[in-house]
Structures are given as structure tokens and as C-alpha cells.
Amino acid sequence: MASPSRTVQRIHFEDFGGVEFERLVFAYHVRAGWNNLAWYGQTGSDQGRDIVGMDMFDASSPRRTVIQCVNRGALTRTKAEADMQAAVSAPTGRIDAIKFVARGSISAKARDAVEASARALSIEHLTIWSAVEFEENLRLRAEDLLRRFCAGEVFPDSGDDIRRFADDFAGLNDDEALRLMAPLFDRPAFRTPFHQESSLPAFLQAIEDTIGALNTGIWRTRDGDEIRRIPSLHHLRDPLTQGHVREAARQVDELRRVFIGGLRDGSIKPCSCGKSYCHTFMLNHGIDRKLDQLRMRVTRCVPIGPSAI
């Protein structure tokens, strides 16, 4: 028999204090993988910028973004325009985008007015989240933080302490942990047919990064910089689920072994131009089919994939 549907009541963020809301916004963006986050609102002199950070995932390339928390009943054009003007004029450096996160609803008229003001200030990238949109993203990427917030747990005062708080996955269940691990496999290295791969070094780096993130929970960029923290396979509580993820990690390691072996025996031949990220390479002996089969085996090992994101 089908279980009854569960109604999720919307969170009224306006019932919480402005500082508490800013702490939650900061913690969410830590969990979402933004880099170099700084919370200016806590100093009382934000110059139109409550939070500044690098958006690493929601854009085609990283953007230095001002996140303005709308700690009032409505987002007005006058207030938004003043905040945007202060942000683009602040002495702390160039910004690429502005994002408003509101505690309440935002009308279509208000959105249109703020977007018009952004264009007038030559701001190319603008994001506006109402409370509903913010809640939806919290439930997608950080539902445990939302639960702790609504349960009255006090978030820390400083940005560094909030960062450590958001990286604590003690309250996650296995389904939530798997959703946070899912983006590891939703990337070209696991989707693009190998004969269409654009960079052999990038492919190998993505595979090695995946192995490291599954085992340690630290997801790094190609250059070795930390992108974000995610649960590792050691956070999983159910032995069967953990076993599936361990097998996925083993299969990814096998994928790496076969790839490196192909480079050594000549079945994968880089271009002789000497450029490390040249897109040209040659394949022999069906090595591309073998690698594609191994990648399919990886994604079948564990209930993680694009549908889980």
C-alpha cells in the first residue's frame, strides 16, 4: 500500500532575527561549495555587501559575488539600488555578480524593478531568491542545516566558526549524504564517451579527485584547491549503503588503473605536440569501449546520479 503523502509546511524566515537569517545564508553557501566566503554583515559596515564569495557551481566560470540578505518584509527597488550601488563602488575590489536572498516573498513587479536597476548599473549577473526559493535550495543541498535552524539551534557568531559548523555532517541521514555526494558522478568524466574526451590530464585528475572525495570528503579543483566539503563514505551509517559506495570507489580506482595502463602500453596515445591539455589523442585495441564499460559499472554500484541532485 502506498504511504500517505506528507505536506511540508513552508518556513517563515521572517519570524527569525536578521542576524540569524544571515548566519543561515552564510552556512548554506558554505555547504553549497562557494569559495572565499567572507561575512561582512557581522561587522556592521557591509558597504552593501553582507557576504562575498566565489560562486563555483551555479555559473559557467567562478564569479566573485556579493550576497545581500534582505532582512526586511519586502525587497524594494530603492533599497536594492542603494545596496547594488554601494557594492559596485566599495573599495574591496571588483565584483562579477550580485545575489539577493530574502526572508519573505518578492513580487514580479519588485523583481522587474531590481533587474532594471541592475542593468542601469551595468551589473550583468543578478540572482534574486525569495524565501520560498531559498528554502527549496536549502532542502536540496542542506536540509540538515534547515532542520537545525528551525529547531532553534544557535549558529556560531563568526564566519570561520560557521564554516566549521556547516562542515559537520553529524546530523545527516544516508539519503542526504548521498545527495551531497551525487555531483561527484554528475560530471563529464563519467558521462562523455571516452573517444570524445577533450583532455586526458583533466580526465585523470577528475578520476583522482573523485577517489579522494569519496574517501576523505574533500573535493578539490584541478589545481588542488579545496572546492567544498562533502560527506565521505565513512559518514554513511547503513553497512549496505556504505558497501555500495566503497565498491563504487574501488571501481573508480580500477578505471584509473586501466587508464594509466593504456597510457603506458600505448593503447592511449597523447598528441606529440607536447601541450599538456591538447584535445588530440589516439586510441587502440578497443580501450575506449573498456573505459566506457568501467564507468557504467561505477554508476551502477551506488544509488547516486544526476537524478539524486
GUKOL-634336 format. One record per atom (N, C-alpha, C): x, y, z. Coordinates in steps of 0.1 Angstrom, whole numbers, padded with zeros to 4 digits, always signed. Example, Ala and Ser with C-alpha at 12.3 -4.5 7.8 and 13.67 -1.06 7.14 Angstrom:
BEGIN
+0132-0057+0078/+0123-0045+0078/+0132-0033+0078/+0128-0022+0071/+0137-0011+0071/+0129+0000+0079/
This chain:
BEGIN
+0008-0012+0000/+0000+0000+0000/+0009+0012+0000/+0005+0022-0008/+0013+0034-0009/+0012+0042+0004/+0023+0048+0008/+0023+0056+0020/+0017+0069+0018/+0010+0075+0028/+0003+0088+0025/+0013+0099+0023/+0009+0108+0014/+0018+0119+0011/+0020+0128+0023/+0032+0135+0024/+0035+0143+0035/+0035+0158+0031/+0028+0166+0038/+0028+0180+0034/+0039+0187+0042/+0047+0195+0035/+0058+0202+0040/+0054+0216+0042/+0053+0221+0054/+0050+0235+0057/+0061+0244+0054/+0058+0255+0047/+0068+0265+0044/+0074+0271+0057/+0087+0275+0056/+0093+0281+0067/+0091+0296+0066/+0087+0302+0078/+0086+0317+0078/+0099+0323+0084/+0108+0326+0075/+0121+0331+0079/+0119+0345+0086/+0108+0352+0082/+0106+0365+0088/+0104+0364+0103/+0101+0352+0108/+0099+0351+0122/+0112+0350+0130/+0123+0349+0123/+0136+0348+0129/+0144+0362+0128/+0153+0364+0136/+0161+0376+0136/+0169+0377+0124/+0173+0390+0120/+0181+0392+0108/+0194+0386+0108/+0201+0387+0120/+0214+0381+0121/+0214+0366+0120/+0204+0360+0126/+0202+0345+0125/+0200+0341+0110/+0192+0349+0103/+0190+0346+0089/+0203+0347+0081/+0211+0358+0084/+0224+0359+0077/+0233+0347+0080/+0233+0342+0092/+0241+0331+0095/+0237+0319+0087/+0224+0317+0086/+0219+0306+0078/+0223+0307+0063/+0222+0319+0058/+0225+0322+0044/+0240+0319+0042/+0249+0323+0051/+0263+0320+0050/+0265+0305+0051/+0259+0298+0060/+0261+0284+0062/+0257+0276+0050/+0246+0281+0043/+0241+0274+0031/+0252+0275+0020/+0257+0287+0018/+0267+0289+0007/+0280+0282+0010/+0283+0280+0023/+0295+0271+0026/+0292+0257+0022/+0280+0252+0025/+0276+0238+0021/+0274+0237+0006/+0270+0247+0000/+0268+0247-0015/+0282+0247-0023/+0293+0249-0016/+0306+0248-0022/+0312+0261-0027/+0306+0273-0022/+0312+0286-0026/+0326+0287-0019/+0335+0294-0026/+0348+0296-0020/+0350+0310-0015/+0360+0312-0007/+0365+0325-0002/+0353+0333+0004/+0345+0327+0011/+0333+0334+0017/+0338+0343+0029/+0333+0355+0028/+0335+0365+0039/+0322+0371+0043/+0319+0371+0056/+0307+0377+0061/+0309+0391+0066/+0305+0401+0059/+0307+0415+0063/+0296+0420+0071/+0284+0414+0071/+0273+0419+0078/+0276+0420+0093/+0284+0410+0098/+0286+0409+0112/+0294+0421+0118/+0301+0428+0109/+0310+0440+0113/+0302+0453+0114/+0290+0453+0108/+0282+0465+0109/+0285+0475+0098/+0295+0472+0090/+0299+0482+0079/+0300+0474+0066/+0289+0469+0061/+0290+0460+0050/+0291+0466+0036/+0290+0480+0035/+0291+0487+0022/+0283+0480+0011/+0271+0476+0015/+0262+0470+0005/+0265+0455+0003/+0273+0449+0011/+0276+0435+0009/+0276+0428+0022/+0266+0420+0024/+0265+0412+0037/+0276+0400+0036/+0276+0394+0024/+0285+0382+0022/+0291+0384+0009/+0304+0380+0008/+0311+0380-0005/+0317+0366-0007/+0316+0360-0019/+0322+0347-0021/+0323+0344-0036/+0330+0333-0039/+0331+0329-0053/+0321+0318-0055/+0312+0320-0065/+0302+0310-0069/+0309+0300-0078/+0311+0288-0073/+0319+0278-0081/+0311+0269-0089/+0297+0268-0087/+0289+0258-0093/+0278+0263-0101/+0272+0274-0097/+0260+0279-0104/+0263+0287-0116/+0275+0288-0120/+0279+0296-0132/+0289+0288-0140/+0290+0292-0153/+0300+0285-0162/+0314+0287-0158/+0317+0298-0151/+0330+0301-0146/+0328+0308-0132/+0338+0306-0123/+0336+0312-0110/+0334+0327-0110/+0325+0332-0102/+0321+0346-0102/+0323+0351-0088/+0329+0362-0086/+0330+0369-0073/+0317+0376-0071/+0309+0372-0061/+0295+0376-0060/+0293+0382-0046/+0285+0393-0046/+0280+0399-0034/+0267+0392-0031/+0265+0387-0019/+0252+0381-0014/+0246+0391-0004/+0235+0397-0008/+0228+0407+0001/+0216+0400+0007/+0216+0399+0020/+0205+0393+0028/+0194+0404+0030/+0182+0401+0025/+0171+0411+0026/+0164+0409+0040/+0169+0416+0050/+0164+0414+0064/+0152+0423+0066/+0142+0423+0058/+0130+0431+0059/+0119+0424+0052/+0107+0430+0054/+0095+0424+0048/+0094+0424+0033/+0100+0433+0027/+0099+0433+0012/+0113+0439+0006/+0115+0434-0006/+0127+0439-0013/+0122+0451-0022/+0126+0463-0019/+0122+0475-0026/+0133+0479-0036/+0129+0485-0047/+0139+0490-0057/+0148+0500-0051/+0143+0509-0042/+0152+0519-0036/+0163+0512-0028/+0159+0503-0019/+0169+0496-0010/+0179+0488-0019/+0173+0480-0029/+0182+0472-0037/+0192+0480-0045/+0187+0491-0050/+0195+0500-0058/+0207+0506-0050/+0203+0510-0038/+0214+0515-0029/+0224+0505-0025/+0219+0493-0023/+0229+0482-0020/+0238+0479-0031/+0232+0478-0043/+0240+0475-0055/+0250+0486-0058/+0246+0498-0057/+0255+0510-0059/+0266+0509-0049/+0263+0506-0036/+0274+0505-0026/+0283+0494-0029/+0278+0483-0034/+0286+0471-0037/+0296+0473-0048/+0291+0479-0059/+0300+0481-0070/+0310+0492-0068/+0307+0501-0058/+0316+0512-0055/+0325+0509-0044/+0324+0498-0037/+0332+0495-0025/+0346+0494-0029/+0355+0497-0019/+0370+0497-0022/+0376+0483-0021/+0368+0473-0018/+0373+0459-0016/+0375+0451-0029/+0373+0458-0041/+0376+0450-0053/+0364+0448-0062/+0367+0444-0074/+0357+0442-0084/+0348+0430-0081/+0335+0431-0084/+0326+0420-0083/+0320+0416-0097/+0316+0404-0098/+0311+0399-0110/+0295+0397-0110/+0290+0396-0098/+0275+0393-0097/+0270+0398-0084/+0257+0399-0083/+0250+0402-0070/+0238+0393-0069/+0237+0389-0056/+0226+0379-0053/+0218+0384-0041/+0205+0385-0042/+0197+0389-0031/+0190+0376-0026/+0190+0374-0013/+0183+0363-0006/+0174+0370+0004/+0161+0368+0002/+0151+0375+0010/+0144+0366+0021/+0140+0372+0031/+0133+0365+0042/+0118+0363+0039/+0113+0370+0029/+0099+0370+0026/+0097+0368+0011/+0085+0371+0006/+0082+0369-0008/+0087+0381-0016/+0088+0379-0029/+0092+0390-0038/+0082+0390-0050/+0076+0401-0052/+0066+0402-0063/+0073+0403-0076/+0066+0400-0087/+0071+0401-0100/+0075+0415-0103/+0067+0425-0098/+0070+0439-0101/+0083+0443-0094/+0085+0438-0082/+0098+0442-0075/+0110+0435-0082/+0108+0423-0087/+0119+0417-0094/+0123+0425-0107/+0112+0429-0114/+0115+0436-0127/+0122+0450-0124/+0118+0456-0113/+0124+0469-0109/+0138+0467-0105/+0141+0457-0097/+0155+0455-0093/+0164+0451-0105/+0158+0443-0114/+0166+0439-0126/+0169+0451-0135/+0159+0460-0136/+0162+0473-0143/+0173+0481-0137/+0173+0482-0124/+0183+0489-0117/+0197+0483-0119/+0197+0470-0119/+0210+0463-0121/+0215+0465-0135/+0207+0466-0145/+0211+0469-0158/+0217+0483-0159/+0210+0492-0152/+0214+0506-0153/+0228+0507-0146/+0232+0499-0137/+0245+0499-0130/+0255+0490-0137/+0251+0485-0149/+0260+0476-0157/+0263+0463-0149/+0254+0458-0141/+0256+0445-0134/+0250+0434-0143/+0259+0426-0148/+0255+0416-0158/+0248+0404-0152/+0252+0400-0140/+0247+0388-0134/+0240+0391-0121/+0227+0389-0121/+0218+0391-0109/+0210+0379-0106/+0210+0375-0093/+0201+0364-0088/+0192+0370-0077/+0180+0366-0077/+0170+0371-0067/+0163+0358-0062/+0165+0355-0049/+0158+0344-0042/+0148+0349-0032/+0135+0345-0034/+0126+0348-0023/+0128+0338-0012/+0121+0339-0001/+0122+0329+0010/+0119+0315+0005/+0109+0314-0004/+0105+0301-0009/+0116+0295-0017/+0122+0303-0026/+0133+0298-0034/+0145+0294-0025/+0148+0302-0015/+0159+0299-0006/+0156+0285+0001/+0144+0284+0006/+0140+0271+0013/+0142+0259+0004/+0138+0261-0009/+0139+0249-0018/+0153+0245-0020/+0162+0255-0021/+0176+0252-0023/+0182+0246-0010/+0178+0251+0002/+0182+0245+0014/+0178+0230+0015/+0166+0228+0012/+0161+0214+0012/+0168+0205+0002/+0173+0211-0008/+0180+0203-0018/+0195+0200-0014/+0201+0210-0008/+0216+0208-0006/+0219+0208+0009/+0210+0213+0018/+0215+0214+0032/+0203+0213+0041/+0195+0202+0039/+0182+0201+0047/+0186+0200+0062/+0197+0194+0065/+0201+0192+0080/+0203+0206+0086/+0209+0215+0078/+0211+0229+0084/+0198+0235+0086/+0188+0234+0077/+0175+0239+0079/+0168+0234+0091/+0169+0221+0093/+0163+0214+0105/+0169+0220+0118/+0182+0222+0118/+0189+0227+0130/+0185+0241+0132/+0184+0249+0122/+0180+0263+0123/+0166+0264+0129/+0156+0256+0123/+0142+0257+0127/+0140+0251+0141/+0149+0242+0145/+0148+0236+0159/+0154+0246+0169/+0159+0257+0165/+0164+0267+0175/+0178+0266+0178/+0186+0258+0171/+0200+0256+0174/+0207+0269+0170/+0215+0275+0179/+0221+0288+0176/+0234+0285+0167/+0234+0292+0156/+0246+0291+0147/+0257+0299+0153/+0269+0296+0151/+0281+0304+0156/+0281+0319+0152/+0289+0327+0158/+0289+0341+0155/+0298+0345+0144/+0310+0338+0143/+0320+0342+0133/+0319+0333+0120/+0324+0339+0109/+0324+0332+0097/+0331+0319+0097/+0343+0319+0104/+0351+0307+0105/+0344+0296+0113/+0337+0300+0124/+0330+0290+0132/+0318+0285+0124/+0311+0293+0116/+0300+0289+0108/+0305+0279+0098/+0317+0282+0092/+0322+0273+0082/+0325+0259+0088/+0330+0258+0100/+0332+0245+0106/+0319+0239+0110/+0309+0247+0114/+0296+0242+0118/+0289+0235+0105/+0290+0242+0094/+0284+0237+0082/+0291+0225+0076/+0304+0223+0080/+0311+0211+0075/+0309+0199+0084/+0301+0201+0095/+0298+0190+0104/+0286+0183+0099/+0288+0170+0095/+0277+0162+0089/+0271+0152+0098/+0272+0155+0111/+0267+0146+0121/+0252+0144+0120/+0245+0154+0116/+0230+0153+0116/+0225+0147+0103/+0233+0144+0093/+0228+0139+0080/+0224+0124+0081/+0213+0121+0075/+0210+0107+0073/+0216+0102+0059/+0216+0090+0056/+0223+0084+0045/+0218+0090+0032/+0205+0092+0031/+0199+0097+0018/+0204+0111+0016/+0205+0120+0026/+0210+0133+0025/+0225+0133+0021/+0232+0124+0027/+0247+0123+0024/+0249+0119+0010/+0241+0110+0005/+0242+0105-0009/+0239+0117-0019/+0229+0125-0015/+0226+0136-0024/+0237+0146-0025/+0245+0148-0014/+0256+0157-0014/+0268+0151-0022/+0268+0137-0022/+0279+0130-0029/+0276+0129-0044/+0263+0131-0048/+0259+0128-0062/+0267+0137-0072/+0270+0150-0070/+0277+0157-0080/+0290+0152-0084/+0297+0143-0076/+0309+0137-0079/+0308+0129-0092/+0296+0124-0094/+0294+0115-0106/+0287+0122-0117/+0281+0134-0114/+0274+0141-0125/+0284+0151-0131/+0294+0146-0138/+0304+0154-0144/+0308+0147-0157/+0314+0155-0166/+0318+0149-0179/+0327+0137-0179/+0335+0136-0169/+0344+0124-0168/+0336+0111-0167/+0324+0112-0162/+0315+0100-0161/+0304+0099-0171/+0303+0109-0180/+0292+0110-0190/+0297+0109-0204/+0307+0117-0207/+0312+0118-0221/+0318+0106-0226/+0314+0100-0237/+0321+0088-0243/+0336+0091-0244/+0344+0081-0240/+0358+0084-0239/+0364+0089-0252/+0360+0084-0263/+0366+0089-0276/+0363+0104-0279/+0353+0109-0271/+0350+0124-0272/+0357+0132-0261/+0365+0126-0252/+0371+0133-0241/+0380+0144-0247/+0379+0156-0240/+0386+0167-0245/+0400+0169-0240/+0403+0162-0228/+0416+0164-0222/+0420+0152-0214/+0430+0145-0217/+0434+0133-0210/+0439+0137-0196/+0447+0147-0194/+0451+0151-0180/+0439+0155-0171/+0429+0162-0177/+0417+0166-0170/+0409+0154-0166/+0408+0144-0175/+0401+0131-0172/+0407+0124-0160/+0420+0123-0160/+0427+0116-0149/+0425+0124-0136/+0427+0137-0137/+0425+0145-0125/+0411+0143-0119/+0401+0143-0128/+0387+0142-0123/+0385+0128-0116/+0391+0118-0121/+0390+0105-0115/+0397+0104-0102/+0409+0110-0101/+0416+0110-0088/+0409+0119-0078/+0404+0130-0082/+0396+0139-0073/+0384+0131-0067/+0377+0123-0076/+0366+0116-0071/+0370+0106-0061/+0380+0098-0063/+0385+0089-0053/+0388+0096-0040/+0395+0107-0041/+0399+0114-0029/+0387+0119-0021/+0377+0124-0029/+0365+0130-0022/+0357+0119-0016/+0355+0107-0022/+0348+0096-0016/+0354+0091-0003/+0367+0091-0003/+0374+0086+0009/+0376+0096+0020/+0378+0109+0016/+0381+0119+0026/+0370+0130+0028/+0361+0131+0018/+0351+0142+0019/+0356+0155+0015/+0368+0156+0010/+0374+0169+0005/+0374+0168-0010/+0367+0178-0016/+0366+0179-0031/+0375+0190-0035/+0384+0187-0044/+0394+0197-0049/+0392+0200-0063/+0398+0212-0067/+0398+0216-0081/+0409+0209-0088/+0410+0211-0101/+0421+0205-0109/+0435+0210-0103/+0435+0222-0098/+0448+0227-0093/+0451+0223-0078/+0442+0215-0073/+0444+0211-0059/+0438+0219-0048/+0431+0230-0052/+0424+0238-0042/+0411+0232-0037/+0409+0233-0025/+0396+0227-0019/+0384+0235-0024/+0375+0228-0030/+0362+0234-0035/+0352+0234-0024/+0350+0222-0018/+0340+0221-0008/+0342+0209+0000/+0335+0208+0011/+0334+0195+0019/+0321+0188+0017/+0322+0175+0015/+0310+0167+0014/+0312+0155+0023/+0301+0147+0026/+0303+0135+0034/+0312+0125+0027/+0320+0118+0034/+0328+0108+0028/+0320+0095+0030/+0325+0084+0024/+0318+0071+0026/+0318+0067+0040/+0327+0072+0048/+0328+0068+0063/+0317+0075+0071/+0310+0085+0065/+0298+0091+0072/+0286+0082+0071/+0286+0073+0061/+0274+0065+0058/+0272+0055+0070/+0259+0054+0074/+0257+0046+0086/+0252+0032+0083/+0244+0031+0072/+0239+0017+0068/+0251+0009+0062/+0254-0003+0067/+0265-0010+0061/+0263-0014+0047/+0251-0017+0042/+0249-0020+0028/+0251-0008+0019/+0246+0004+0023/+0249+0016+0016/+0263+0019+0015/+0270+0018+0027/+0284+0021+0027/+0292+0011+0018/+0287-0001+0018/+0294-0011+0010/+0293-0008-0005/+0281-0003-0009/+0279+0001-0023/+0289+0012-0027/+0290+0022-0018/+0298+0033-0021/+0313+0029-0021/+0317+0020-0012/+0330+0015-0012/+0333+0008-0025/+0324+0000-0030/+0326-0006-0043/+0327+0004-0054/+0319+0014-0054/+0320+0025-0064/+0334+0031-0064/+0339+0033-0052/+0353+0039-0051/+0363+0029-0056/+0361+0016-0054/+0370+0006-0059/+0370+0006-0074/+0358+0007-0080/+0356+0007-0094/+0362+0019-0101/+0361+0031-0094/+0367+0043-0099/+0383+0041-0099/+0388+0035-0089/+0402+0032-0088/+0406+0023-0099/+0398+0013-0103/+0401+0004-0114/+0401+0012-0127/+0391+0021-0128/+0391+0030-0140/+0404+0037-0142/+0409+0043-0131/+0422+0050-0131/+0433+0040-0135/+0433+0028-0129/+0444+0018-0132/+0444+0015-0147/+0432+0012-0153/+0431+0009-0167/+0436+0021-0176/+0432+0033-0172/+0435+0044-0180/+0451+0046-0180/+0457+0046-0168/+0471+0047-0167/+0478+0036-0175/+0473+0024-0174/+0478+0013-0181/+0478+0015-0196/+0467+0021-0201/+0466+0024-0215/+0476+0034-0220/+0479+0044-0211/+0490+0054-0214/+0503+0047-0215/+0506+0037-0206/+0519+0030-0206/+0521+0021-0218/+0510+0013-0221/+0512+0003-0232/+0509+0009-0246/+0505+0022-0247/+0504+0028-0260/+0490+0027-0266/+0481+0020-0259/+0467+0020-0264/+0460+0033-0263/+0465+0042-0254/+0461+0056-0254/+0473+0064-0257/+0473+0072-0268/+0485+0079-0272/+0482+0094-0272/+0488+0102-0264/+0486+0117-0265/+0492+0122-0277/+0487+0134-0281/+0493+0141-0293/+0508+0144-0290/+0516+0144-0300/+0530+0146-0299/+0534+0161-0298/+0524+0170-0298/+0527+0184-0298/+0533+0189-0285/+0532+0181-0274/+0538+0185-0262/+0530+0194-0253/+0518+0198-0258/+0509+0207-0250/+0501+0198-0240/+0501+0201-0227/+0496+0192-0217/+0481+0190-0219/+0473+0201-0224/+0459+0200-0225/+0454+0199-0239/+0463+0194-0248/+0459+0192-0262/+0447+0182-0263/+0437+0185-0272/+0425+0177-0273/+0427+0165-0282/+0438+0164-0288/+0440+0153-0298/+0447+0141-0291/+0442+0129-0293/+0448+0117-0289/+0443+0105-0297/+0450+0094-0296/+0447+0082-0304/+0444+0071-0295/+0435+0062-0300/+0430+0051-0292/+0432+0038-0300/+0437+0027-0293/+0439+0014-0300/+0432+0003-0291/+0430-0008-0298/+0426-0020-0291/+0413-0020-0283/+0404-0011-0287/+0391-0010-0280/+0392-0005-0266/+0402+0003-0263/+0404+0008-0249/+0393+0018-0246/+0387+0025-0255/+0376+0034-0252/+0364+0027-0248/+0361+0015-0254/+0349+0007-0250/+0351+0002-0236/+0363-0002-0233/+0366-0008-0220/+0364+0003-0209/+0369+0015-0212/+0368+0026-0202/+0353+0030-0200/+0346+0030-0211/+0332+0033-0210/+0324+0023-0202/+0328+0010-0204/+0321+0000-0196/+0324+0001-0182/+0337+0004-0178/+0340+0006-0164/+0333+0018-0158/+0331+0028-0165/+0323+0040-0160/+0309+0036-0158/+0303+0028-0167/+0289+0024-0164/+0289+0015-0152/+0299+0007-0150/+0299-0001-0138/+0300+0007-0125/+0307+0018-0126/+0308+0027-0114/+0294+0032-0110/+0287+0038-0120/+0275+0045-0117/+0264+0035-0113/+0266+0022-0117/+0256+0012-0113/+0258+0007-0099/+0270+0010-0093/+0273+0004-0080/+0266+0011-0068/+0262+0023-0070/+0257+0031-0059/+0245+0039-0063/+0235+0041-0055/+0223+0049-0059/+0226+0064-0059/+0236+0068-0067/+0240+0082-0068/+0240+0085-0083/+0234+0097-0086/+0234+0101-0101/+0228+0114-0102/+0227+0119-0115/+0220+0132-0117/+0206+0133-0111/+0199+0122-0111/+0185+0123-0106/+0185+0125-0091/+0196+0123-0084/+0196+0125-0070/+0200+0139-0066/+0204+0147-0076/+0208+0160-0073/+0196+0170-0071/
